[in-house]
């Protein structure tokens, strides 16, 4: 009986974490789409494209992770070209992407 209770508890925690991760990714994409900086909007669209490809099995988990890392590198380079407001916008996107996608999403893959 204890094992069964533990399994139920574990399943509930896993489901809650999965829902929170899903919400994080959705918020990231929504924020990117509404960002005032065109670069961030484009990166959000690209990230969404990669997520769809991953979901459809068109790319592997490792390929997705590599693409996300490339996006992060490109964003850091773009920050050097931007003014203070643009840098802040890009930093927010990169931080959310790192947390939601590179950390959060991969708990479930």
Long-range contacts (C-beta under 8 A, 24 or more apart in sequence): 17-107, 17-108, 18-108, 20-104, 21-100, 21-104, 21-105, 21-107, 21-108, 24-96, 24-99, 24-100, 24-104, 25-51, 25-100, 25-101, 25-104, 25-105, 27-96, 27-100, 28-93, 28-96, 28-97, 28-100, 28-101, 31-92, 31-93, 31-96, 32-93, 35-89, 35-93, 36-89, 37-82, 37-85, 37-86, 37-89, 37-90, 39-75, 39-78, 39-82, 39-86, 39-90, 40-89, 40-90, 40-93, 43-71, 43-74, 43-75, 43-93, 43-97, 44-93, 46-71, 47-71, 47-97, 47-101, 51-101, 61-106, 61-109, 65-102, 65-106, 68-97, 68-101, 68-102, 69-102, 71-97, 72-97, 72-98, 72-102
